[in-house]
Amino acid sequence: MKKHYQMWEKLGLNLEKHDQFLEPLPGLYEDLFVSQENRPVAMEYYDFVVGDIHGIRVKELVEEKKKGNPVISSFCVFVPEELVAAAGGASIGLCAGSQFPVPTAERELPGSDLCPLIKSSLGFKMDKICPYFEVSDFVVGETTCDGKKKVWEILDKYIPTYVMELPQTKLKTARQLWESEINRLKEYIEENSGREIKAEKLAKAIKLINKKRDVLQRLYNTRKADPAPISGRDALLITQLAFFDDPARFIEKTSALCEELEIRVEAGEGISEKGAARILIAGTPMPLPSWKIHGLIEQNGGVVVCEETCTGTRYFEAKVPEGGKTLEEQIDNLAERGMNINCACFTPNEARVDDILRLAKEYNVDGVIYYNLQFCQTYNLEYKKISKALKGENIPVIQIESDFSDSDTGQLNTRIQAFLEMI
Amino acid sequence: MKKHYQMWEKLGLNLEKHDQFLEPLPGLYEDLFVSQENRPVAMEYYDFVVGDIHGIRVKELVEEKKKGNPVISSFCVFVPEELVAAAGGASIGLCAGSQFPVPTAERELPGSDLCPLIKSSLGFKMDKICPYFEVSDFVVGETTCDGKKKVWEILDKYIPTYVMELPQTKLKTARQLWESEINRLKEYIEENSGREIKAEKLAKAIKLINKKRDVLQRLYNTRKADPAPISGRDALLITQLAFFDDPARFIEKTSALCEELEIRVEAGEGISEKGAARILIAGTPMPLPSWKIHGLIEQNGGVVVCEETCTGTRYFEAKVPEGGKTLEEQIDNLAERGMNINCACFTPNEARVDDILRLAKEYNVDGVIYYNLQFCQTYNLEYKKISKALKGENIPVIQIESDFSDSDTGQLNTRIQAFLEMI
């Protein structure tokens, strides 16, 4: 892992803590990713990105800023990155998948009954160990859950945090609110960056980001094959990196990977044996570097073939309609995408059941692992309904509640092993 | 406690469970309320209501239904009961403050990381021990927190549950959504009841419910005196009963009580000694029959003089402007009230800090107990900010997290005792 102390210091990182944070990553990555047998060759790009995870991309962003381009961060699939791209800037999906900064965040938070993702997000900033935070002009939060909604108020003390109100239903009036929120963000970006977001640029940005979604769909399509040509952890990693890589480069590199994978599928070549237990993960996001569940499943002989999560299909399945010519039409289209994402933050959210049943069929899965970040009430409260629907289709399912620590690894290993044996 | 088995059976109550549920109430009520020395005489009305808590009012509601009047239930101060009154119906704030039905609710809920109020609400219906549920045409839920939002989906399997989307900010566009939600509820009530809600009736209903708020404010004003003329538990009980009593009768009876209290204040007569530690409770609601915290404070020599909760000032301080002549204006005014309530469900919610500091001053309190229902993330996440503001004004504060069970009574007693000694 390359060191860029000069840049990190300039960005205001806590160098000592940052070193401590990065220290275990190369070993973990080697064990979990690099050591896989028969891995697609094109994974070398992503290995390269991870190998310099706080270097090369950060350097690019520092350069962007020198040119006066905005760098704007977010944590959620609902934030329309198209607006940032249209302003000539870079949109970053921030890291929030590590236990490391959680104890620091807990100093600001009363009690511990809070989702680890939220604690991790706040902790990364408080600990000053995330160069992406430090290079950002501001953060765009959203009201997708009680915990995030209130923690943005705290985060705002550390970095300007702009909050979008995502409605909680899909009523026509709620959609109007969302549309007006997208427009408000547009104006905020314009004001902050001094860049006007023009219809022509926004049309291009919509096309570009849709292409990123297309290439992820193409990647996921290859996973429908048995044997799967790529491991679940590699696919997860790619989706995680999609949140902060340069979109055009990401599309190019992932297209190249897809070509290799499609050839493998054609040849019946897989990352695991044909017939390995095929798992769909449904539930809450797994932000970088949260790889625990995939690791446990695949080290026990299963293969994750799809993620119905915010770091999976919820990130790319819903696309922005491309027809819009005026800003008004385009913003209406951006709003449309949000309303087509079936997040548990909405009520009702019956379409999510359909999504999961459809994905289980499309990816020909043997079982579903319902992954729930601790204290995420909305996803937790949808489990019963979803497990009932899956059982109705004779698809085995278990729920796993976890955080980003290793404290439950042994217990999870036993449960996952038992589940894989059963199916 | 009077028995009305014939009516209860007709309503479909589980008579055996219902008996078990009611069984400890008279003893508890005797110990906590009736046994108080020097209690205002006019409390006898509320004693009478509690003594027949599942009888006389339920009978009235059954009669209302026979006349074709709607009976509509809710759980939250944001639901505009004026609309129900304008349709000639009765609005009921449902019970949700008992541990008794929680184990039943937990059968429908995954894990136990959920607010006891929400579990209790669902459990009352599942157990069939609440005649108010059984006499209701439908329930009006709202999106004030993740837990409630998703549990309405489950409750809807047991009783029709209509959900209002309360926005999460107070932006102009969010207020518009709330206004349209009030209008949507109006139409739903009209459709369901076959009653047209006319401007003239709604104007009267707005005045009536404002009068209920006024009388509660008048009651609270008497508590500003030292010694307080009424105990905190009695005042809490009155607010709890305000949610489901007939508004006109409640106003009459509570006005009579206020007259007595004002005379006591004039005479310097109190429920406790002058100089008893005066406590403001701030935080989450205490629905009927949740009296634990008040009991512990007052049995340890303190006196609760104000509640900054949904079963306190958040229920009555914000009033509906009365000028509206057209339905449009009136609905705009109903929306205005909601936007003036400083619930932790909003972001930002800085005005709640001001509210608490103001109440601490107005009620001349010696300390604040921040009461947090377990797993209520929004209120929990506001604690740090509020405690900091209070400490800045040299007002002592502790946070108490609890549920409706007695399992933590000993521990809470010790903490409350220590707090009262300290201040």
Contacts between the chains, C-beta under 8 A, distances in Angstrom:
chain1	res1	chain2	res2	distance
A	108	B	384	6.9
A	109	B	381	7.1
A	109	B	384	7.7
A	110	B	380	5.5
A	110	B	381	7.1
A	110	B	383	4.8
A	110	B	384	5.8
A	110	B	399	6.7
A	111	B	380	5.8
A	111	B	401	6.9
A	113	B	113	6.8
A	113	B	374	7.6
A	113	B	375	5.5
A	113	B	377	7.0
A	113	B	380	7.1
A	114	B	377	6.4
A	114	B	381	7.8
A	143	B	168	4.3
A	143	B	169	7.3
A	143	B	347	6.6
A	145	B	146	5.6
A	146	B	145	5.6
A	146	B	146	4.8
A	146	B	345	7.7
A	146	B	377	4.4
A	146	B	378	4.9
A	146	B	381	7.9
A	147	B	377	5.0
A	147	B	381	7.2
A	149	B	168	6.1
A	149	B	347	5.0
A	149	B	378	7.3
A	150	B	344	7.2
A	150	B	347	6.5
A	150	B	377	6.6
A	150	B	378	5.6
A	150	B	381	3.6
A	150	B	382	6.8
A	151	B	381	6.6
A	152	B	347	6.7
A	153	B	347	6.1
A	153	B	348	5.8
A	153	B	349	7.9
A	153	B	381	7.6
A	153	B	385	7.6
A	154	B	381	7.5
A	154	B	384	7.8
A	163	B	169	7.3
A	163	B	347	6.1
A	165	B	167	6.4
A	165	B	168	5.5
A	165	B	169	4.7
A	165	B	171	6.7
A	165	B	174	5.9
A	167	B	165	6.4
A	167	B	167	7.4
A	167	B	177	7.0
A	168	B	143	4.4
A	168	B	149	6.2
A	168	B	165	5.5
A	168	B	168	7.6
A	169	B	143	7.3
A	169	B	163	7.3
A	169	B	165	4.7
A	171	B	165	6.6
A	171	B	184	7.8
A	173	B	165	8.0
A	173	B	176	7.6
A	173	B	177	5.4
A	173	B	180	4.3
A	173	B	181	7.2
A	173	B	184	7.8
A	174	B	165	5.9
A	174	B	177	6.4
A	176	B	173	7.7
A	176	B	176	7.8
A	176	B	177	7.5
A	177	B	167	6.9
A	177	B	173	5.4
A	177	B	174	6.4
A	177	B	176	7.4
A	177	B	177	4.8
A	180	B	173	4.3
A	181	B	173	7.2
A	184	B	171	7.8
A	184	B	173	7.8
A	344	B	150	7.2
A	345	B	146	7.7
A	347	B	143	6.7
A	347	B	149	5.0
A	347	B	150	6.5
A	347	B	152	6.7
A	347	B	153	6.1
A	347	B	163	6.1
A	348	B	153	5.8
A	349	B	153	7.9
A	374	B	113	7.6
A	375	B	113	5.6
A	375	B	375	7.5
A	375	B	377	7.6
A	377	B	113	7.0
A	377	B	114	6.4
A	377	B	146	4.4
A	377	B	147	5.1
A	377	B	150	6.7
A	377	B	375	7.7
A	378	B	146	4.9
A	378	B	149	7.3
A	378	B	150	5.5
A	380	B	110	5.5
A	380	B	111	5.8
A	380	B	113	7.1
A	381	B	109	7.1
A	381	B	110	7.1
A	381	B	114	7.7
A	381	B	146	7.9
A	381	B	147	7.3
A	381	B	150	3.7
A	381	B	151	6.6
A	381	B	153	7.6
A	381	B	154	7.4
A	382	B	150	6.8
A	383	B	110	4.8
A	384	B	108	6.9
A	384	B	109	7.7
A	384	B	110	5.9
A	384	B	154	7.7
A	385	B	153	7.6
A	399	B	110	6.7
A	401	B	111	6.9
